[in-house]
Amino acid sequence: MRIALFPGSFDPFTNGHLDVVRRGTQLFDEVIIAIGNNSSKSRYLPVEQMVSMIEGVFADEPRVRVQSYKGLTATFAKEVGAKFLLRGLRNTTDFEYENTIAQANRHMNPELETVFLITSPALAAISSTIIREIHRFGGNVDDFVPFPLPAYRAPAAS
């Protein structure tokens, strides 16, 4: 079975991510959307909430699973039996960043092959960072995400 891991913070999961997963299901028997805990990022939406929302999007697609994980992606890939990492590329900046990560993952797990899909042109401008900023300031993000986002709640002052 050809299992691909599509790792990311998915904070939030975008229509660009959705496009990569749908296209990935044409290449692999199973795609696992793996929501990682990036130690250098603080989350906008809780992981558990994002898992549930993404599961809802793929409720009718048995070849797509959603899991959260902590630790190294290469290690998690071994744990779930994935031999492929699926990654989307919007531009050359993404390629530089993703290529470095792919090399490190391959060093840690020599059986792990990274497969890059070029983002569909209509979705190339979408990024989770931009969506978070629009949403945080009350803008409409419905065209960028496959589900309604919950109302933003500013963190309590400490």
N, CA, C and O atoms as a GROMACS GRO file, in nm:
protein
  632
    1MET      N    1   0.084  -0.118   0.000
    1MET     CA    2   0.000   0.000   0.000
    1MET      C    3   0.089   0.125   0.000
    1MET      O    4   0.183   0.134   0.078
    2ARG      N    5   0.058   0.217  -0.087
    2ARG     CA    6   0.135   0.342  -0.098
    2ARG      C    7   0.070   0.449  -0.009
    2ARG      O    8  -0.032   0.507  -0.044
    3ILE      N    9   0.133   0.473   0.107
    3ILE     CA   10   0.081   0.569   0.203
    3ILE      C   11   0.166   0.695   0.198
    3ILE      O   12   0.289   0.689   0.207
    4ALA      N   13   0.098   0.810   0.184
    4ALA     CA   14   0.166   0.939   0.185
    4ALA      C   15   0.124   1.016   0.309
    4ALA      O   16   0.007   1.017   0.347
    5LEU      N   17   0.221   1.080   0.370
    5LEU     CA   18   0.198   1.168   0.484
    5LEU      C   19   0.202   1.311   0.432
    5LEU      O   20   0.297   1.351   0.366
    6PHE      N   21   0.097   1.387   0.462
    6PHE     CA   22   0.092   1.530   0.425
    6PHE      C   23   0.103   1.608   0.555
    6PHE      O   24   0.002   1.639   0.618
    7PRO      N   25   0.228   1.639   0.596
    7PRO     CA   26   0.248   1.704   0.726
    7PRO      C   27   0.240   1.856   0.718
    7PRO      O   28   0.272   1.917   0.615
    8GLY      N   29   0.198   1.916   0.827
    8GLY     CA   30   0.196   2.061   0.836
    8GLY      C   31   0.132   2.104   0.965
    8GLY      O   32   0.082   2.022   1.042
    9SER      N   33   0.133   2.235   0.988
    9SER     CA   34   0.064   2.288   1.106
    9SER      C   35  -0.084   2.310   1.075
    9SER      O   36  -0.168   2.306   1.165
   10PHE      N   37  -0.117   2.334   0.948
   10PHE     CA   38  -0.255   2.351   0.904
   10PHE      C   39  -0.333   2.440   1.000
   10PHE      O   40  -0.433   2.399   1.059
   11ASP      N   41  -0.284   2.561   1.014
   11ASP     CA   42  -0.337   2.655   1.113
   11ASP      C   43  -0.376   2.786   1.047
   11ASP      O   44  -0.311   2.888   1.069
   12PRO      N   45  -0.483   2.786   0.966
   12PRO     CA   46  -0.579   2.679   0.940
   12PRO      C   47  -0.548   2.602   0.812
   12PRO      O   48  -0.459   2.638   0.735
   13PHE      N   49  -0.623   2.495   0.792
   13PHE     CA   50  -0.621   2.414   0.669
   13PHE      C   51  -0.689   2.498   0.561
   13PHE      O   52  -0.800   2.549   0.582
   14THR      N   53  -0.624   2.513   0.446
   14THR     CA   54  -0.674   2.602   0.342
   14THR      C   55  -0.725   2.525   0.220
   14THR      O   56  -0.710   2.403   0.211
   15ASN      N   57  -0.786   2.597   0.128
   15ASN     CA   58  -0.828   2.536   0.001
   15ASN      C   59  -0.707   2.489  -0.079
   15ASN      O   60  -0.718   2.396  -0.158
   16GLY      N   61  -0.592   2.551  -0.059
   16GLY     CA   62  -0.469   2.505  -0.122
   16GLY      C   63  -0.428   2.368  -0.068
   16GLY      O   64  -0.389   2.281  -0.145
   17HIS      N   65  -0.438   2.350   0.062
   17HIS     CA   66  -0.411   2.220   0.124
   17HIS      C   67  -0.510   2.116   0.072
   17HIS      O   68  -0.472   2.003   0.040
   18LEU      N   69  -0.637   2.154   0.066
   18LEU     CA   70  -0.741   2.065   0.017
   18LEU      C   71  -0.708   2.017  -0.125
   18LEU      O   72  -0.724   1.898  -0.156
   19ASP      N   73  -0.664   2.107  -0.209
   19ASP     CA   74  -0.627   2.074  -0.347
   19ASP      C   75  -0.512   1.972  -0.351
   19ASP      O   76  -0.516   1.877  -0.429
   20VAL      N   77  -0.412   1.992  -0.268
   20VAL     CA   78  -0.298   1.899  -0.264
   20VAL      C   79  -0.345   1.760  -0.219
   20VAL      O   80  -0.304   1.660  -0.277
   21VAL      N   81  -0.429   1.754  -0.117
   21VAL     CA   82  -0.477   1.624  -0.069
   21VAL      C   83  -0.559   1.554  -0.177
   21VAL      O   84  -0.539   1.435  -0.203
   22ARG      N   85  -0.649   1.626  -0.239
   22ARG     CA   86  -0.732   1.564  -0.343
   22ARG      C   87  -0.647   1.512  -0.458
   22ARG      O   88  -0.672   1.402  -0.510
   23ARG      N   89  -0.548   1.587  -0.498
   23ARG     CA   90  -0.459   1.543  -0.605
   23ARG      C   91  -0.373   1.427  -0.557
   23ARG      O   92  -0.340   1.337  -0.634
   24GLY      N   93  -0.335   1.430  -0.429
   24GLY     CA   94  -0.256   1.322  -0.372
   24GLY      C   95  -0.329   1.189  -0.371
   24GLY      O   96  -0.267   1.083  -0.383
   25THR      N   97  -0.461   1.194  -0.356
   25THR     CA   98  -0.538   1.068  -0.356
   25THR      C   99  -0.538   1.003  -0.494
   25THR      O  100  -0.572   0.886  -0.506
   26GLN      N  101  -0.500   1.078  -0.596
   26GLN     CA  102  -0.488   1.019  -0.730
   26GLN      C  103  -0.355   0.946  -0.746
   26GLN      O  104  -0.338   0.864  -0.837
   27LEU      N  105  -0.261   0.974  -0.658
   27LEU     CA  106  -0.127   0.916  -0.665
   27LEU      C  107  -0.102   0.807  -0.562
   27LEU      O  108  -0.020   0.717  -0.584
   28PHE      N  109  -0.172   0.813  -0.450
   28PHE     CA  110  -0.145   0.723  -0.337
   28PHE      C  111  -0.272   0.650  -0.294
   28PHE      O  112  -0.383   0.696  -0.319
   29ASP      N  113  -0.252   0.536  -0.230
   29ASP     CA  114  -0.364   0.458  -0.179
   29ASP      C  115  -0.428   0.524  -0.057
   29ASP      O  116  -0.548   0.514  -0.034
   30GLU      N  117  -0.344   0.592   0.020
   30GLU     CA  118  -0.393   0.659   0.140
   30GLU      C  119  -0.310   0.786   0.162
   30GLU      O  120  -0.189   0.787   0.141
   31VAL      N  121  -0.378   0.891   0.205
   31VAL     CA  122  -0.310   1.016   0.242
   31VAL      C  123  -0.346   1.044   0.387
   31VAL      O  124  -0.463   1.051   0.424
   32ILE      N  125  -0.243   1.060   0.468
   32ILE     CA  126  -0.262   1.096   0.610
   32ILE      C  127  -0.226   1.243   0.626
   32ILE      O  128  -0.111   1.282   0.606
   33ILE      N  129  -0.325   1.322   0.660
   33ILE     CA  130  -0.301   1.463   0.691
   33ILE      C  131  -0.250   1.465   0.834
   33ILE      O  132  -0.324   1.432   0.927
   34ALA      N  133  -0.124   1.502   0.852
   34ALA     CA  134  -0.057   1.494   0.982
   34ALA      C  135  -0.034   1.634   1.037
   34ALA      O  136   0.049   1.709   0.986
   35ILE      N  137  -0.108   1.667   1.141
   35ILE     CA  138  -0.096   1.800   1.201
   35ILE      C  139   0.012   1.793   1.308
   35ILE      O  140  -0.006   1.732   1.414
   36GLY      N  141   0.124   1.856   1.278
   36GLY     CA  142   0.238   1.853   1.368
   36GLY      C  143   0.237   1.966   1.467
   36GLY      O  144   0.171   2.069   1.449
   37ASN      N  145   0.311   1.945   1.572
   37ASN     CA  146   0.330   2.049   1.672
   37ASN      C  147   0.463   2.115   1.642
   37ASN      O  148   0.568   2.064   1.679
   38ASN      N  149   0.459   2.230   1.574
   38ASN     CA  150   0.580   2.303   1.537
   38ASN      C  151   0.625   2.384   1.658
   38ASN      O  152   0.557   2.478   1.700
   39SER      N  153   0.739   2.347   1.714
   39SER     CA  154   0.787   2.411   1.838
   39SER      C  155   0.820   2.559   1.818
   39SER      O  156   0.831   2.633   1.916
   40SER      N  157   0.836   2.604   1.693
   40SER     CA  158   0.868   2.745   1.671
   40SER      C  159   0.744   2.830   1.642
   40SER      O  160   0.755   2.950   1.618
   41LYS      N  161   0.626   2.768   1.645
   41LYS     CA  162   0.502   2.841   1.617
   41LYS      C  163   0.404   2.826   1.732
   41LYS      O  164   0.395   2.720   1.794
   42SER      N  165   0.331   2.933   1.760
   42SER     CA  166   0.220   2.923   1.855
   42SER      C  167   0.092   2.916   1.771
   42SER      O  168   0.078   2.991   1.674
   43ARG      N  169   0.000   2.827   1.806
   43ARG     CA  170  -0.118   2.800   1.723
   43ARG      C  171  -0.225   2.908   1.734
   43ARG      O  172  -0.244   2.969   1.840
   44TYR      N  173  -0.293   2.929   1.624
   44TYR     CA  174  -0.407   3.020   1.616
   44TYR      C  175  -0.535   2.945   1.655
   44TYR      O  176  -0.618   2.996   1.729
   45LEU      N  177  -0.548   2.822   1.603
   45LEU     CA  178  -0.662   2.735   1.634
   45LEU      C  179  -0.611   2.608   1.700
   45LEU      O  180  -0.506   2.556   1.661
   46PRO      N  181  -0.681   2.556   1.800
   46PRO     CA  182  -0.636   2.434   1.868
   46PRO      C  183  -0.626   2.315   1.771
   46PRO      O  184  -0.708   2.302   1.680
   47VAL      N  185  -0.526   2.230   1.791
   47VAL     CA  186  -0.504   2.114   1.706
   47VAL      C  187  -0.629   2.026   1.701
   47VAL      O  188  -0.670   1.983   1.593
   48GLU      N  189  -0.688   1.998   1.816
   48GLU     CA  190  -0.804   1.909   1.823
   48GLU      C  191  -0.918   1.963   1.738
   48GLU      O  192  -0.988   1.886   1.670
   49GLN      N  193  -0.938   2.093   1.741
   49GLN     CA  194  -1.044   2.156   1.662
   49GLN      C  195  -1.014   2.143   1.513
   49GLN      O  196  -1.104   2.115   1.433
   50MET      N  197  -0.888   2.163   1.475
   50MET     CA  198  -0.851   2.152   1.334
   50MET      C  199  -0.865   2.009   1.285
   50MET      O  200  -0.911   1.987   1.173
   51VAL      N  201  -0.826   1.910   1.368
   51VAL     CA  202  -0.844   1.770   1.330
   51VAL      C  203  -0.991   1.744   1.299
   51VAL      O  204  -1.024   1.686   1.195
   52SER      N  205  -1.078   1.785   1.388
   52SER     CA  206  -1.222   1.763   1.371
   52SER      C  207  -1.275   1.831   1.245
   52SER      O  208  -1.354   1.771   1.171
   53MET      N  209  -1.234   1.953   1.220
   53MET     CA  210  -1.283   2.026   1.103
   53MET      C  211  -1.235   1.961   0.973
   53MET      O  212  -1.312   1.949   0.877
   54ILE      N  213  -1.110   1.918   0.969
   54ILE     CA  214  -1.057   1.853   0.848
   54ILE      C  215  -1.123   1.717   0.828
   54ILE      O  216  -1.155   1.680   0.716
   55GLU      N  217  -1.144   1.643   0.937
   55GLU     CA  218  -1.214   1.514   0.927
   55GLU      C  219  -1.352   1.533   0.864
   55GLU      O  220  -1.396   1.450   0.784
   56GLY      N  221  -1.419   1.641   0.899
   56GLY     CA  222  -1.550   1.670   0.841
   56GLY      C  223  -1.544   1.690   0.691
   56GLY      O  224  -1.633   1.646   0.618
   57VAL      N  225  -1.439   1.756   0.644
   57VAL     CA  226  -1.422   1.780   0.500
   57VAL      C  227  -1.406   1.648   0.425
   57VAL      O  228  -1.456   1.633   0.314
   58PHE      N  229  -1.335   1.554   0.486
   58PHE     CA  230  -1.304   1.427   0.419
   58PHE      C  231  -1.389   1.310   0.471
   58PHE      O  232  -1.350   1.194   0.457
   59ALA      N  233  -1.503   1.340   0.530
   59ALA     CA  234  -1.589   1.236   0.588
   59ALA      C  235  -1.627   1.128   0.487
   59ALA      O  236  -1.644   1.012   0.523
   60ASP      N  237  -1.640   1.165   0.360
   60ASP     CA  238  -1.679   1.069   0.257
   60ASP      C  239  -1.561   1.016   0.178
   60ASP      O  240  -1.580   0.955   0.072
   61GLU      N  241  -1.440   1.036   0.226
   61GLU     CA  242  -1.319   0.990   0.156
   61GLU      C  243  -1.242   0.897   0.249
   61GLU      O  244  -1.161   0.943   0.329
   62PRO      N  245  -1.268   0.765   0.239
   62PRO     CA  246  -1.205   0.671   0.332
   62PRO      C  247  -1.053   0.659   0.316
   62PRO      O  248  -0.987   0.603   0.403
   63ARG      N  249  -0.998   0.710   0.206
   63ARG     CA  250  -0.853   0.700   0.186
   63ARG      C  251  -0.778   0.819   0.245
   63ARG      O  252  -0.656   0.831   0.227
   64VAL      N  253  -0.849   0.907   0.314
   64VAL     CA  254  -0.786   1.022   0.380
   64VAL      C  255  -0.810   1.011   0.530
   64VAL      O  256  -0.924   0.997   0.574
   65ARG      N  257  -0.700   1.018   0.607
   65ARG     CA  258  -0.706   1.018   0.753
   65ARG      C  259  -0.646   1.148   0.804
   65ARG      O  260  -0.566   1.211   0.735
   66VAL      N  261  -0.684   1.186   0.922
   66VAL     CA  262  -0.628   1.304   0.988
   66VAL      C  263  -0.576   1.262   1.124
   66VAL      O  264  -0.649   1.201   1.202
   67GLN      N  265  -0.450   1.295   1.152
   67GLN     CA  266  -0.391   1.262   1.282
   67GLN      C  267  -0.303   1.378   1.327
   67GLN      O  268  -0.243   1.448   1.245
   68SER      N  269  -0.296   1.397   1.456
   68SER     CA  270  -0.200   1.493   1.510
   68SER      C  271  -0.080   1.414   1.560
   68SER      O  272  -0.091   1.296   1.593
   69TYR      N  273   0.033   1.481   1.567
   69TYR     CA  274   0.154   1.413   1.616
   69TYR      C  275   0.250   1.514   1.675
   69TYR      O  276   0.243   1.634   1.647
   70LYS      N  277   0.340   1.463   1.757
   70LYS     CA  278   0.448   1.544   1.813
   70LYS      C  279   0.578   1.477   1.775
   70LYS      O  280   0.584   1.356   1.756
   71GLY      N  281   0.682   1.556   1.764
   71GLY     CA  282   0.811   1.499   1.731
   71GLY      C  283   0.846   1.517   1.585
   71GLY      O  284   0.789   1.601   1.516
   72LEU      N  285   0.940   1.437   1.541
   72LEU     CA  286   0.992   1.450   1.405
   72LEU      C  287   0.899   1.385   1.303
   72LEU      O  288   0.846   1.277   1.325
   73THR      N  289   0.881   1.454   1.192
   73THR     CA  290   0.797   1.402   1.084
   73THR      C  291   0.851   1.269   1.031
   73THR      O  292   0.773   1.177   1.006
   74ALA      N  293   0.982   1.259   1.013
   74ALA     CA  294   1.042   1.136   0.960
   74ALA      C  295   1.014   1.017   1.052
   74ALA      O  296   0.991   0.906   1.005
   75THR      N  297   1.014   1.040   1.180
   75THR     CA  298   0.984   0.935   1.278
   75THR      C  299   0.837   0.897   1.272
   75THR      O  300   0.803   0.779   1.274
   76PHE      N  301   0.751   0.996   1.265
   76PHE     CA  302   0.607   0.970   1.258
   76PHE      C  303   0.572   0.894   1.130
   76PHE      O  304   0.486   0.806   1.131
   77ALA      N  305   0.639   0.928   1.020
   77ALA     CA  306   0.616   0.856   0.894
   77ALA      C  307   0.643   0.707   0.912
   77ALA      O  308   0.566   0.624   0.865
   78LYS      N  309   0.753   0.674   0.979
   78LYS     CA  310   0.784   0.532   1.007
   78LYS      C  311   0.674   0.468   1.090
   78LYS      O  312   0.632   0.356   1.061
   79GLU      N  313   0.627   0.539   1.192
   79GLU     CA  314   0.526   0.485   1.283
   79GLU      C  315   0.396   0.448   1.210
   79GLU      O  316   0.331   0.350   1.246
   80VAL      N  317   0.359   0.527   1.108
   80VAL     CA  318   0.232   0.503   1.038
   80VAL      C  319   0.252   0.428   0.906
   80VAL      O  320   0.156   0.404   0.833
   81GLY      N  321   0.376   0.390   0.876
   81GLY     CA  322   0.403   0.313   0.756
   81GLY      C  323   0.404   0.392   0.626
   81GLY      O  324   0.389   0.336   0.518
   82ALA      N  325   0.423   0.524   0.637
   82ALA     CA  326   0.427   0.609   0.517
   82ALA      C  327   0.567   0.609   0.457
   82ALA      O  328   0.665   0.631   0.528
   83LYS      N  329   0.574   0.584   0.329
   83LYS     CA  330   0.703   0.588   0.256
   83LYS      C  331   0.718   0.717   0.177
   83LYS      O  332   0.823   0.742   0.116
   84PHE      N  333   0.612   0.800   0.177
   84PHE     CA  334   0.614   0.924   0.099
   84PHE      C  335   0.567   1.041   0.184
   84PHE      O  336   0.476   1.028   0.266
   85LEU      N  337   0.630   1.155   0.163
   85LEU     CA  338   0.582   1.282   0.217
   85LEU      C  339   0.525   1.360   0.100
   85LEU      O  340   0.590   1.372  -0.004
   86LEU      N  341   0.406   1.411   0.116
   86LEU     CA  342   0.341   1.490   0.014
   86LEU      C  343   0.352   1.637   0.054
   86LEU      O  344   0.316   1.674   0.166
   87ARG      N  345   0.401   1.720  -0.037
   87ARG     CA  346   0.418   1.863  -0.008
   87ARG      C  347   0.371   1.946  -0.127
   87ARG      O  348   0.391   1.906  -0.242
   88GLY      N  349   0.311   2.059  -0.099
   88GLY     CA  350   0.269   2.151  -0.203
   88GLY      C  351   0.368   2.265  -0.214
   88GLY      O  352   0.422   2.312  -0.114
   89LEU      N  353   0.393   2.309  -0.337
   89LEU     CA  354   0.484   2.421  -0.361
   89LEU      C  355   0.408   2.533  -0.432
   89LEU      O  356   0.350   2.513  -0.538
   90ARG      N  357   0.410   2.653  -0.371
   90ARG     CA  358   0.347   2.769  -0.432
   90ARG      C  359   0.443   2.847  -0.519
   90ARG      O  360   0.404   2.907  -0.619
   91ASN      N  361   0.571   2.847  -0.479
   91ASN     CA  362   0.669   2.932  -0.548
   91ASN      C  363   0.811   2.882  -0.519
   91ASN      O  364   0.829   2.780  -0.451
   92THR      N  365   0.909   2.954  -0.570
   92THR     CA  366   1.048   2.911  -0.552
   92THR      C  367   1.093   2.923  -0.406
   92THR      O  368   1.179   2.848  -0.361
   93THR      N  369   1.036   3.016  -0.334
   93THR     CA  370   1.070   3.029  -0.191
   93THR      C  371   1.027   2.902  -0.117
   93THR      O  372   1.101   2.850  -0.034
   94ASP      N  373   0.907   2.853  -0.147
   94ASP     CA  374   0.862   2.727  -0.088
   94ASP      C  375   0.958   2.614  -0.124
   94ASP      O  376   0.991   2.532  -0.039
   95PHE      N  377   1.002   2.611  -0.250
   95PHE     CA  378   1.092   2.503  -0.292
   95PHE      C  379   1.220   2.503  -0.210
   95PHE      O  380   1.264   2.398  -0.162
   96GLU      N  381   1.282   2.620  -0.192
   96GLU     CA  382   1.406   2.628  -0.115
   96GLU      C  383   1.386   2.574   0.026
   96GLU      O  384   1.467   2.495   0.075
   97TYR      N  385   1.280   2.616   0.090
   97TYR     CA  386   1.250   2.573   0.226
   97TYR      C  387   1.220   2.422   0.230
   97TYR      O  388   1.277   2.350   0.311
   98GLU      N  389   1.132   2.377   0.143
   98GLU     CA  390   1.090   2.237   0.142
   98GLU      C  391   1.203   2.143   0.102
   98GLU      O  392   1.211   2.031   0.153
   99ASN      N  393   1.289   2.185   0.012
   99ASN     CA  394   1.401   2.102  -0.030
   99ASN      C  395   1.494   2.073   0.088
   99ASN      O  396   1.540   1.960   0.105
  100THR      N  397   1.521   2.173   0.167
  100THR     CA  398   1.606   2.156   0.285
  100THR      C  399   1.544   2.055   0.383
  100THR      O  400   1.612   1.966   0.434
  101ILE      N  401   1.414   2.070   0.407
  101ILE     CA  402   1.344   1.979   0.497
  101ILE      C  403   1.344   1.837   0.439
  101ILE      O  404   1.364   1.740   0.512
  102ALA      N  405   1.320   1.825   0.308
  102ALA     CA  406   1.318   1.693   0.244
  102ALA      C  407   1.452   1.622   0.260
  102ALA      O  408   1.455   1.501   0.284
  103GLN      N  409   1.562   1.696   0.246
  103GLN     CA  410   1.694   1.636   0.260
  103GLN      C  411   1.715   1.587   0.403
  103GLN      O  412   1.768   1.477   0.424
  104ALA      N  413   1.675   1.667   0.501
  104ALA     CA  414   1.690   1.626   0.642
  104ALA      C  415   1.604   1.504   0.673
  104ALA      O  416   1.650   1.411   0.740
  105ASN      N  417   1.480   1.503   0.623
  105ASN     CA  418   1.392   1.388   0.646
  105ASN      C  419   1.449   1.262   0.583
  105ASN      O  420   1.441   1.154   0.642
  106ARG      N  421   1.505   1.276   0.465
  106ARG     CA  422   1.564   1.160   0.395
  106ARG      C  423   1.686   1.108   0.471
  106ARG      O  424   1.711   0.988   0.473
  107HIS      N  425   1.760   1.199   0.532
  107HIS     CA  426   1.877   1.158   0.612
  107HIS      C  427   1.832   1.076   0.733
  107HIS      O  428   1.893   0.976   0.768
  108MET      N  429   1.724   1.121   0.798
  108MET     CA  430   1.673   1.053   0.917
  108MET      C  431   1.596   0.925   0.885
  108MET      O  432   1.592   0.833   0.966
  109ASN      N  433   1.537   0.921   0.766
  109ASN     CA  434   1.457   0.805   0.726
  109ASN      C  435   1.484   0.781   0.577
  109ASN      O  436   1.410   0.833   0.493
  110PRO      N  437   1.587   0.704   0.543
  110PRO     CA  438   1.627   0.685   0.403
  110PRO      C  439   1.519   0.626   0.313
  110PRO      O  440   1.528   0.638   0.190
  111GLU      N  441   1.417   0.564   0.370
  111GLU     CA  442   1.308   0.507   0.289
  111GLU      C  443   1.200   0.609   0.255
  111GLU      O  444   1.106   0.578   0.183
  112LEU      N  445   1.214   0.731   0.306
  112LEU     CA  446   1.111   0.833   0.291
  112LEU      C  447   1.140   0.921   0.170
  112LEU      O  448   1.244   0.987   0.163
  113GLU      N  449   1.048   0.922   0.076
  113GLU     CA  450   1.062   1.001  -0.047
  113GLU      C  451   0.964   1.118  -0.041
  113GLU      O  452   0.846   1.098  -0.013
  114THR      N  453   1.012   1.238  -0.067
  114THR     CA  454   0.924   1.355  -0.070
  114THR      C  455   0.876   1.379  -0.212
  114THR      O  456   0.954   1.380  -0.307
  115VAL      N  457   0.746   1.397  -0.225
  115VAL     CA  458   0.683   1.423  -0.354
  115VAL      C  459   0.624   1.563  -0.350
  115VAL      O  460   0.542   1.594  -0.264
  116PHE      N  461   0.667   1.647  -0.443
  116PHE     CA  462   0.619   1.785  -0.450
  116PHE      C  463   0.511   1.798  -0.556
  116PHE      O  464   0.527   1.750  -0.668
  117LEU      N  465   0.401   1.863  -0.520
  117LEU     CA  466   0.298   1.899  -0.617
  117LEU      C  467   0.296   2.051  -0.629
  117LEU      O  468   0.294   2.122  -0.528
  118ILE      N  469   0.296   2.099  -0.750
  118ILE     CA  470   0.288   2.243  -0.774
  118ILE      C  471   0.144   2.287  -0.746
  118ILE      O  472   0.050   2.226  -0.796
  119THR      N  473   0.128   2.391  -0.668
  119THR     CA  474  -0.004   2.441  -0.634
  119THR      C  475  -0.078   2.486  -0.758
  119THR      O  476  -0.019   2.546  -0.849
  120SER      N  477  -0.206   2.458  -0.762
  120SER     CA  478  -0.289   2.507  -0.872
  120SER      C  479  -0.283   2.659  -0.874
  120SER      O  480  -0.292   2.722  -0.769
  121PRO      N  481  -0.268   2.719  -0.993
  121PRO     CA  482  -0.249   2.864  -1.002
  121PRO      C  483  -0.352   2.949  -0.927
  121PRO      O  484  -0.316   3.049  -0.866
  122ALA      N  485  -0.477   2.909  -0.931
  122ALA     CA  486  -0.582   2.987  -0.864
  122ALA      C  487  -0.566   2.989  -0.713
  122ALA      O  488  -0.625   3.074  -0.645
  123LEU      N  489  -0.487   2.895  -0.659
  123LEU     CA  490  -0.473   2.884  -0.514
  123LEU      C  491  -0.334   2.924  -0.464
  123LEU      O  492  -0.308   2.920  -0.344
  124ALA      N  493  -0.247   2.962  -0.554
  124ALA     CA  494  -0.107   2.986  -0.518
  124ALA      C  495  -0.086   3.102  -0.421
  124ALA      O  496   0.013   3.105  -0.349
  125ALA      N  497  -0.177   3.197  -0.419
  125ALA     CA  498  -0.159   3.313  -0.331
  125ALA      C  499  -0.208   3.287  -0.189
  125ALA      O  500  -0.187   3.370  -0.100
  126ILE      N  501  -0.272   3.175  -0.167
  126ILE     CA  502  -0.329   3.145  -0.035
  126ILE      C  503  -0.220   3.094   0.059
  126ILE      O  504  -0.142   3.006   0.024
  127SER      N  505  -0.217   3.151   0.179
  127SER     CA  506  -0.129   3.098   0.283
  127SER      C  507  -0.203   3.106   0.416
  127SER      O  508  -0.285   3.195   0.438
  128SER      N  509  -0.174   3.012   0.504
  128SER     CA  510  -0.237   3.013   0.636
  128SER      C  511  -0.207   3.143   0.710
  128SER      O  512  -0.293   3.195   0.781
  129THR      N  513  -0.088   3.195   0.692
  129THR     CA  514  -0.048   3.320   0.760
  129THR      C  515  -0.139   3.435   0.719
  129THR      O  516  -0.188   3.509   0.804
  130ILE      N  517  -0.162   3.449   0.590
  130ILE     CA  518  -0.248   3.557   0.541
  130ILE      C  519  -0.391   3.537   0.589
  130ILE      O  520  -0.457   3.633   0.631
  131ILE      N  521  -0.439   3.413   0.583
  131ILE     CA  522  -0.575   3.384   0.627
  131ILE      C  523  -0.592   3.417   0.775
  131ILE      O  524  -0.694   3.475   0.814
  132ARG      N  525  -0.494   3.383   0.857
  132ARG     CA  526  -0.501   3.415   1.001
  132ARG      C  527  -0.512   3.566   1.022
  132ARG      O  528  -0.593   3.612   1.103
  133GLU      N  529  -0.433   3.642   0.949
  133GLU     CA  530  -0.436   3.789   0.966
  133GLU      C  531  -0.571   3.847   0.923
  133GLU      O  532  -0.627   3.931   0.993
  134ILE      N  533  -0.622   3.803   0.810
  134ILE     CA  534  -0.753   3.851   0.764
  134ILE      C  535  -0.859   3.817   0.867
  134ILE      O  536  -0.940   3.902   0.904
  135HIS      N  537  -0.858   3.692   0.914
  135HIS     CA  538  -0.958   3.644   1.011
  135HIS      C  539  -0.946   3.718   1.144
  135HIS      O  540  -1.047   3.758   1.203
  136ARG      N  541  -0.824   3.736   1.191
  136ARG     CA  542  -0.799   3.802   1.320
  136ARG      C  543  -0.859   3.942   1.324
  136ARG      O  544  -0.905   3.988   1.428
  137PHE      N  545  -0.859   4.010   1.209
  137PHE     CA  546  -0.909   4.147   1.203
  137PHE      C  547  -1.050   4.155   1.144
  137PHE      O  548  -1.094   4.261   1.099
  138GLY      N  549  -1.121   4.041   1.146
  138GLY     CA  550  -1.262   4.042   1.111
  138GLY      C  551  -1.294   4.030   0.963
  138GLY      O  552  -1.410   4.046   0.924
  139GLY      N  553  -1.195   4.004   0.881
  139GLY     CA  554  -1.220   3.990   0.738
  139GLY      C  555  -1.282   3.855   0.704
  139GLY      O  556  -1.274   3.760   0.781
  140ASN      N  557  -1.343   3.849   0.588
  140ASN     CA  558  -1.408   3.727   0.542
  140ASN      C  559  -1.306   3.636   0.474
  140ASN      O  560  -1.242   3.677   0.377
  141VAL      N  561  -1.290   3.514   0.525
  141VAL     CA  562  -1.194   3.418   0.469
  141VAL      C  563  -1.263   3.298   0.402
  141VAL      O  564  -1.197   3.199   0.369
  142ASP      N  565  -1.393   3.308   0.382
  142ASP     CA  566  -1.470   3.194   0.329
  142ASP      C  567  -1.417   3.143   0.195
  142ASP      O  568  -1.428   3.023   0.168
  143ASP      N  569  -1.362   3.228   0.111
  143ASP     CA  570  -1.310   3.185  -0.019
  143ASP      C  571  -1.178   3.109  -0.008
  143ASP      O  572  -1.133   3.052  -0.107
  144PHE      N  573  -1.116   3.109   0.109
  144PHE     CA  574  -0.982   3.052   0.125
  144PHE      C  575  -0.977   2.921   0.204
  144PHE      O  576  -0.876   2.852   0.201
  145VAL      N  577  -1.085   2.888   0.274
  145VAL     CA  578  -1.088   2.769   0.359
  145VAL      C  579  -1.210   2.684   0.326
  145VAL      O  580  -1.312   2.738   0.283
  146PRO      N  581  -1.202   2.550   0.344
  146PRO     CA  582  -1.313   2.463   0.307
  146PRO      C  583  -1.422   2.449   0.413
  146PRO      O  584  -1.512   2.365   0.400
  147PHE      N  585  -1.416   2.530   0.520
  147PHE     CA  586  -1.514   2.525   0.628
  147PHE      C  587  -1.514   2.660   0.697
  147PHE      O  588  -1.416   2.734   0.691
  148PRO      N  589  -1.624   2.694   0.763
  148PRO     CA  590  -1.626   2.822   0.836
  148PRO      C  591  -1.530   2.816   0.956
  148PRO      O  592  -1.525   2.716   1.028
  149LEU      N  593  -1.456   2.922   0.976
  149LEU     CA  594  -1.368   2.930   1.094
  149LEU      C  595  -1.448   2.986   1.211
  149LEU      O  596  -1.536   3.071   1.192
  150PRO      N  597  -1.418   2.940   1.331
  150PRO     CA  598  -1.485   2.996   1.448
  150PRO      C  599  -1.447   3.142   1.467
  150PRO      O  600  -1.342   3.186   1.421
  151ALA      N  601  -1.532   3.216   1.533
  151ALA     CA  602  -1.503   3.358   1.560
  151ALA      C  603  -1.371   3.369   1.635
  151ALA      O  604  -1.340   3.289   1.723
  152TYR      N  605  -1.294   3.469   1.599
  152TYR     CA  606  -1.166   3.491   1.664
  152TYR      C  607  -1.187   3.543   1.805
  152TYR      O  608  -1.269   3.631   1.829
  153ARG      N  609  -1.111   3.486   1.897
  153ARG     CA  610  -1.111   3.534   2.036
  153ARG      C  611  -0.970   3.572   2.072
  153ARG      O  612  -0.880   3.488   2.074
  154ALA      N  613  -0.950   3.699   2.101
  154ALA     CA  614  -0.818   3.746   2.137
  154ALA      C  615  -0.774   3.679   2.267
  154ALA      O  616  -0.855   3.655   2.356
  155PRO      N  617  -0.644   3.648   2.277
  155PRO     CA  618  -0.593   3.588   2.402
  155PRO      C  619  -0.616   3.683   2.519
  155PRO      O  620  -0.606   3.805   2.505
  156ALA      N  621  -0.646   3.625   2.633
  156ALA     CA  622  -0.666   3.706   2.754
  156ALA      C  623  -0.537   3.776   2.791
  156ALA      O  624  -0.428   3.720   2.780
  157ALA      N  625  -0.551   3.900   2.835
  157ALA     CA  626  -0.433   3.977   2.879
  157ALA      C  627  -0.378   3.915   3.006
  157ALA      O  628  -0.454   3.873   3.094
  158SER      N  629  -0.244   3.910   3.015
  158SER     CA  630  -0.187   3.850   3.135
  158SER      C  631  -0.136   3.951   3.232
  158SER      O  632  -0.084   3.915   3.338
   0.00000   0.00000   0.00000
